[in-house]
Amino acid sequence: MSRFTDARLRIALSQQQSLLIKTCGWWRPRAVAETHCEAELPTINEHIQQQTWKGLRTEVTLCDSWARYFIVEPVKGLRSFSEFKRYAAVCFEEKHGLAAADWQIEADWQTGVPMLGVALPKKLLHGIKEGLHKAGNTLLAIDPFFVNIYNQCFRRIQHRSVWLLAIAPQHATLGLVMNGQWRGIRSTHIDVSAPVTDVERLIQRCQLQFGLTHDVPMVFLPAHRNQDQSRDSGGSTPSSMYQLALSRCRP
């Protein structure tokens, strides 16, 4: 199959709703079908079994409400990668007070500098993978929204100091990079009736918590060309769900 006509299923999943979009084309893909439903995995998997969505290579983007972010500070004396991962699990448990055994923990593994870590519920990941396997879909990637933003812009922020802000349905994540190194990250629920106010409060709290004494520029996810409502949706699907579903597409 030509990569320029490659069809993919892109799934956005928050804790309240989900959006399935079928896209065609490799460069600047266009949406050709879509459906939205509840966030329960049995409901999503039932939709995936339908002919429109079966057998497609699939990318899943999770709202950051599913994720637990933390910073892994550098430490000396670790002798192997397995020790490195166990140390990251300890950092996660200290930060969030949750049992690491129930979470899939990943990080931008490197030594000598602070790392960004993220944990996702194993039960959720297993349910998604099982549903896709039954439908004959190949899972290409499953990541939270903020990770997608970071992957898109990390080359542009090397050696710089920036805030990285991701706003998803009812949730905002704010990370701080200073001179190219992670300083901190906070993720929180936001009020849909006053999202700007909640985000401003989040920024103010982080400025105090991280001890900033000067202004740092903000980097947002760019508005996506495919973010507008399709004719078939009737305007019922929030545009922020489109940001999640299409966050890996090239603008």
TIRO-128610 format. One record per residue (C-alpha): residue in three letters; residue number from 0; x, y, z. Coordinates in Angstrom, 3 decimals. Layout:
// TIRO-128610
(node "ALA", NUM, (X, Y, Z))
...
***
This chain:
// TIRO-128610
(node "MET", 0, (0.000, 0.000, 0.000))
(node "SER", 1, (1.317, 3.437, -0.882))
(node "ARG", 2, (2.215, 5.503, 2.123))
(node "PHE", 3, (0.491, 8.481, 0.469))
(node "THR", 4, (-2.896, 6.692, 0.622))
(node "ASP", 5, (-2.329, 4.958, 3.933))
(node "ALA", 6, (-5.579, 4.560, 5.909))
(node "ARG", 7, (-5.331, 4.697, 9.692))
(node "LEU", 8, (-7.624, 4.648, 12.666))
(node "ARG", 9, (-6.908, 7.404, 15.148))
(node "ILE", 10, (-8.565, 7.122, 18.552))
(node "ALA", 11, (-8.876, 9.861, 21.165))
(node "LEU", 12, (-9.888, 8.756, 24.624))
(node "SER", 13, (-10.804, 10.873, 27.634))
(node "GLN", 14, (-12.456, 9.639, 30.800))
(node "GLN", 15, (-15.805, 10.957, 29.560))
(node "GLN", 16, (-15.847, 10.203, 25.827))
(node "SER", 17, (-13.978, 8.788, 22.859))
(node "LEU", 18, (-13.585, 9.728, 19.204))
(node "LEU", 19, (-12.650, 7.406, 16.322))
(node "ILE", 20, (-11.417, 8.955, 13.080))
(node "LYS", 21, (-10.378, 7.125, 9.913))
(node "THR", 22, (-7.842, 9.088, 7.895))
(node "CYS", 23, (-6.411, 8.543, 4.425))
(node "GLY", 24, (-3.105, 9.829, 3.154))
(node "TRP", 25, (0.321, 9.880, 4.733))
(node "TRP", 26, (1.234, 13.540, 4.238))
(node "ARG", 27, (-1.467, 15.866, 5.586))
(node "PRO", 28, (-4.035, 13.079, 5.985))
(node "ARG", 29, (-7.722, 13.834, 5.615))
(node "ALA", 30, (-10.546, 12.459, 7.731))
(node "VAL", 31, (-12.959, 10.235, 5.784))
(node "ALA", 32, (-15.058, 8.743, 8.613))
(node "GLU", 33, (-15.665, 9.410, 12.281))
(node "THR", 34, (-17.761, 8.388, 15.233))
(node "HIS", 35, (-17.877, 9.358, 18.888))
(node "CYS", 36, (-19.090, 7.310, 21.818))
(node "GLU", 37, (-18.700, 6.784, 25.543))
(node "ALA", 38, (-15.324, 6.114, 27.105))
(node "GLU", 39, (-16.027, 2.567, 28.320))
(node "LEU", 40, (-13.715, 0.070, 26.626))
(node "PRO", 41, (-16.472, -2.474, 25.796))
(node "THR", 42, (-18.299, 0.276, 23.881))
(node "ILE", 43, (-15.161, 1.364, 22.033))
(node "ASN", 44, (-14.197, -2.217, 21.183))
(node "GLU", 45, (-17.706, -2.868, 19.873))
(node "HIS", 46, (-17.311, 0.043, 17.473))
(node "ILE", 47, (-13.867, -1.161, 16.355))
(node "GLN", 48, (-15.383, -4.484, 15.340))
(node "GLN", 49, (-17.445, -2.688, 12.681))
(node "GLN", 50, (-16.133, -2.902, 9.128))
(node "THR", 51, (-15.262, 0.809, 8.918))
(node "TRP", 52, (-12.619, 0.501, 11.621))
(node "LYS", 53, (-11.406, -3.103, 11.330))
(node "GLY", 54, (-7.958, -4.066, 10.077))
(node "LEU", 55, (-6.521, -0.545, 10.230))
(node "ARG", 56, (-3.199, 0.484, 11.647))
(node "THR", 57, (-4.162, 2.377, 14.775))
(node "GLU", 58, (-2.821, 5.245, 16.873))
(node "VAL", 59, (-4.342, 5.991, 20.274))
(node "THR", 60, (-3.996, 9.283, 22.127))
(node "LEU", 61, (-5.127, 9.458, 25.738))
(node "CYS", 62, (-6.279, 12.553, 27.542))
(node "ASP", 63, (-3.758, 13.470, 30.251))
(node "SER", 64, (-6.376, 12.699, 32.886))
(node "TRP", 65, (-5.337, 9.047, 32.417))
(node "ALA", 66, (-1.642, 9.808, 32.881))
(node "ARG", 67, (0.480, 10.437, 35.954))
(node "TYR", 68, (3.514, 12.602, 35.206))
(node "PHE", 69, (6.614, 13.006, 37.327))
(node "ILE", 70, (10.260, 14.061, 37.085))
(node "VAL", 71, (13.051, 11.547, 37.681))
(node "GLU", 72, (16.004, 13.399, 39.171))
(node "PRO", 73, (19.508, 12.104, 38.334))
(node "VAL", 74, (21.119, 9.793, 40.878))
(node "LYS", 75, (24.537, 8.174, 41.037))
(node "GLY", 76, (25.330, 4.542, 41.672))
(node "LEU", 77, (22.777, 2.820, 39.441))
(node "ARG", 78, (24.484, -0.140, 37.783))
(node "SER", 79, (21.960, -1.375, 35.210))
(node "PHE", 80, (18.903, -0.355, 33.233))
(node "SER", 81, (16.707, -2.530, 35.459))
(node "GLU", 82, (17.913, -0.578, 38.501))
(node "PHE", 83, (17.237, 2.608, 36.582))
(node "LYS", 84, (13.634, 1.533, 35.957))
(node "ARG", 85, (13.140, 0.497, 39.587))
(node "TYR", 86, (14.375, 3.909, 40.682))
(node "ALA", 87, (11.877, 5.572, 38.322))
(node "ALA", 88, (9.118, 3.444, 39.873))
(node "VAL", 89, (10.138, 4.680, 43.327))
(node "CYS", 90, (9.996, 8.288, 42.094))
(node "PHE", 91, (6.499, 7.633, 40.746))
(node "GLU", 92, (5.279, 6.111, 44.017))
(node "GLU", 93, (6.719, 8.987, 46.065))
(node "LYS", 94, (5.117, 11.556, 43.783))
(node "HIS", 95, (1.646, 10.046, 43.416))
(node "GLY", 96, (1.284, 7.612, 46.328))
(node "LEU", 97, (0.202, 4.772, 44.023))
(node "ALA", 98, (1.480, 1.215, 43.619))
(node "ALA", 99, (3.852, 1.065, 40.643))
(node "ALA", 100, (2.813, -2.534, 39.902))
(node "ASP", 101, (-0.548, -1.302, 38.565))
(node "TRP", 102, (1.002, 1.188, 36.146))
(node "GLN", 103, (3.078, 1.058, 32.973))
(node "ILE", 104, (5.950, 3.463, 33.606))
(node "GLU", 105, (7.998, 5.015, 30.814))
(node "ALA", 106, (10.522, 7.832, 30.672))
(node "ASP", 107, (12.885, 9.548, 28.242))
(node "TRP", 108, (15.594, 7.277, 29.582))
(node "GLN", 109, (18.946, 9.024, 29.968))
(node "THR", 110, (21.489, 9.435, 32.736))
(node "GLY", 111, (22.857, 12.526, 34.407))
(node "VAL", 112, (19.886, 14.833, 33.729))
(node "PRO", 113, (16.291, 15.085, 34.990))
(node "MET", 114, (13.906, 12.868, 32.992))
(node "LEU", 115, (10.226, 13.190, 32.217))
(node "GLY", 116, (8.352, 10.130, 33.459))
(node "VAL", 117, (4.798, 9.068, 32.722))
(node "ALA", 118, (2.673, 6.236, 34.068))
(node "LEU", 119, (-0.480, 4.810, 32.464))
(node "PRO", 120, (-2.887, 2.265, 33.994))
(node "LYS", 121, (-1.987, -1.261, 32.898))
(node "LYS", 122, (-5.646, -2.300, 32.944))
(node "LEU", 123, (-6.536, 0.419, 30.433))
(node "LEU", 124, (-3.623, -0.416, 28.129))
(node "HIS", 125, (-4.436, -4.131, 28.217))
(node "GLY", 126, (-8.091, -3.469, 27.354))
(node "ILE", 127, (-7.182, -1.273, 24.381))
(node "LYS", 128, (-4.643, -3.745, 23.023))
(node "GLU", 129, (-7.028, -6.671, 23.437))
(node "GLY", 130, (-9.824, -4.883, 21.546))
(node "LEU", 131, (-7.541, -3.917, 18.672))
(node "HIS", 132, (-6.122, -7.441, 18.456))
(node "LYS", 133, (-9.601, -8.947, 18.145))
(node "ALA", 134, (-10.416, -6.512, 15.333))
(node "GLY", 135, (-7.180, -7.318, 13.487))
(node "ASN", 136, (-5.819, -3.808, 13.977))
(node "THR", 137, (-2.101, -3.164, 14.375))
(node "LEU", 138, (-1.341, -0.801, 17.261))
(node "LEU", 139, (1.282, 1.716, 16.139))
(node "ALA", 140, (1.355, 3.892, 19.247))
(node "ILE", 141, (-0.493, 4.718, 22.433))
(node "ASP", 142, (0.545, 7.855, 24.282))
(node "PRO", 143, (-0.937, 10.619, 26.403))
(node "PHE", 144, (-1.549, 14.003, 24.797))
(node "PHE", 145, (1.282, 15.895, 26.495))
(node "VAL", 146, (3.835, 13.339, 25.322))
(node "ASN", 147, (2.711, 13.970, 21.748))
(node "ILE", 148, (3.292, 17.693, 22.149))
(node "TYR", 149, (6.719, 17.134, 23.641))
(node "ASN", 150, (7.713, 14.747, 20.846))
(node "GLN", 151, (6.667, 17.318, 18.248))
(node "CYS", 152, (8.627, 20.228, 19.659))
(node "PHE", 153, (11.547, 18.872, 21.704))
(node "ARG", 154, (14.086, 19.586, 18.958))
(node "ARG", 155, (13.008, 23.239, 18.880))
(node "ILE", 156, (13.354, 23.682, 22.633))
(node "GLN", 157, (16.806, 22.190, 23.089))
(node "HIS", 158, (18.872, 24.394, 25.414))
(node "ARG", 159, (15.909, 26.764, 25.810))
(node "SER", 160, (13.666, 27.660, 28.748))
(node "VAL", 161, (9.937, 27.238, 27.999))
(node "TRP", 162, (6.585, 26.280, 29.437))
(node "LEU", 163, (4.858, 23.466, 27.549))
(node "LEU", 164, (1.057, 23.598, 27.821))
(node "ALA", 165, (-1.423, 20.942, 26.692))
(node "ILE", 166, (-5.146, 21.541, 27.105))
(node "ALA", 167, (-7.393, 18.533, 26.549))
(node "PRO", 168, (-11.061, 17.958, 27.429))
(node "GLN", 169, (-11.464, 19.100, 31.054))
(node "HIS", 170, (-7.738, 18.744, 31.684))
(node "ALA", 171, (-4.524, 20.771, 31.425))
(node "THR", 172, (-0.878, 19.729, 31.724))
(node "LEU", 173, (1.924, 22.225, 32.180))
(node "GLY", 174, (5.602, 21.317, 32.015))
(node "LEU", 175, (8.633, 23.522, 32.623))
(node "VAL", 176, (11.924, 23.086, 30.776))
(node "MET", 177, (14.869, 25.251, 31.880))
(node "ASN", 178, (17.942, 25.433, 29.652))
(node "GLY", 179, (16.806, 22.267, 27.892))
(node "GLN", 180, (16.314, 20.246, 31.098))
(node "TRP", 181, (13.118, 19.265, 32.883))
(node "ARG", 182, (12.343, 21.331, 35.950))
(node "GLY", 183, (8.813, 20.210, 36.801))
(node "ILE", 184, (5.372, 19.204, 35.543))
(node "ARG", 185, (1.819, 19.549, 36.840))
(node "SER", 186, (-1.408, 18.082, 35.472))
(node "THR", 187, (-4.871, 19.023, 36.711))
(node "HIS", 188, (-8.609, 19.017, 36.025))
(node "ILE", 189, (-9.993, 22.275, 34.625))
(node "ASP", 190, (-13.481, 23.732, 34.791))
(node "VAL", 191, (-14.995, 23.715, 31.288))
(node "SER", 192, (-17.014, 26.830, 32.180))
(node "ALA", 193, (-13.865, 28.826, 32.967))
(node "PRO", 194, (-10.881, 27.061, 31.356))
(node "VAL", 195, (-8.762, 30.196, 30.861))
(node "THR", 196, (-9.053, 31.126, 34.532))
(node "ASP", 197, (-8.086, 27.626, 35.662))
(node "VAL", 198, (-5.073, 27.529, 33.326))
(node "GLU", 199, (-3.908, 30.939, 34.563))
(node "ARG", 200, (-4.136, 29.682, 38.138))
(node "LEU", 201, (-2.157, 26.577, 37.196))
(node "ILE", 202, (0.599, 28.726, 35.703))
(node "GLN", 203, (0.694, 30.975, 38.760))
(node "ARG", 204, (0.944, 27.996, 41.133))
(node "CYS", 205, (3.733, 26.440, 39.081))
(node "GLN", 206, (5.664, 29.704, 38.988))
(node "LEU", 207, (5.626, 29.760, 42.778))
(node "GLN", 208, (6.336, 26.045, 43.212))
(node "PHE", 209, (9.258, 26.062, 40.785))
(node "GLY", 210, (10.678, 29.313, 42.172))
(node "LEU", 211, (10.755, 31.265, 38.895))
(node "THR", 212, (12.055, 34.813, 39.158))
(node "HIS", 213, (11.699, 35.766, 35.474))
(node "ASP", 214, (9.244, 35.272, 32.625))
(node "VAL", 215, (9.469, 32.106, 30.529))
(node "PRO", 216, (7.843, 31.868, 27.068))
(node "MET", 217, (4.875, 29.531, 26.571))
(node "VAL", 218, (4.638, 26.872, 23.846))
(node "PHE", 219, (1.147, 25.698, 22.863))
(node "LEU", 220, (0.089, 22.896, 20.566))
(node "PRO", 221, (-0.558, 24.632, 17.195))
(node "ALA", 222, (-4.140, 24.674, 15.937))
(node "HIS", 223, (-4.507, 21.662, 13.657))
(node "ARG", 224, (-5.741, 21.958, 10.108))
(node "ASN", 225, (-8.029, 18.947, 10.618))
(node "GLN", 226, (-9.380, 20.157, 13.920))
(node "ASP", 227, (-12.583, 21.676, 12.500))
(node "GLN", 228, (-15.850, 19.766, 12.741))
(node "SER", 229, (-16.633, 17.459, 9.835))
(node "ARG", 230, (-19.958, 17.784, 8.039))
(node "ASP", 231, (-21.115, 14.441, 9.414))
(node "SER", 232, (-20.529, 15.238, 13.075))
(node "GLY", 233, (-23.258, 17.849, 13.311))
(node "GLY", 234, (-20.975, 19.875, 15.552))
(node "SER", 235, (-21.510, 17.460, 18.435))
(node "THR", 236, (-17.877, 16.418, 18.947))
(node "PRO", 237, (-15.703, 18.947, 20.815))
(node "SER", 238, (-12.784, 20.263, 18.795))
(node "SER", 239, (-10.419, 19.367, 21.644))
(node "MET", 240, (-11.161, 15.690, 20.987))
(node "TYR", 241, (-9.992, 16.286, 17.425))
(node "GLN", 242, (-6.744, 17.671, 18.808))
(node "LEU", 243, (-6.236, 14.428, 20.698))
(node "ALA", 244, (-7.151, 12.168, 17.786))
(node "LEU", 245, (-5.084, 14.027, 15.180))
(node "SER", 246, (-2.189, 15.188, 17.339))
(node "ARG", 247, (0.283, 12.965, 15.459))
(node "CYS", 248, (-0.746, 14.187, 11.999))
(node "ARG", 249, (1.556, 16.579, 10.205))
(node "PRO", 250, (-0.045, 20.037, 9.930))
***
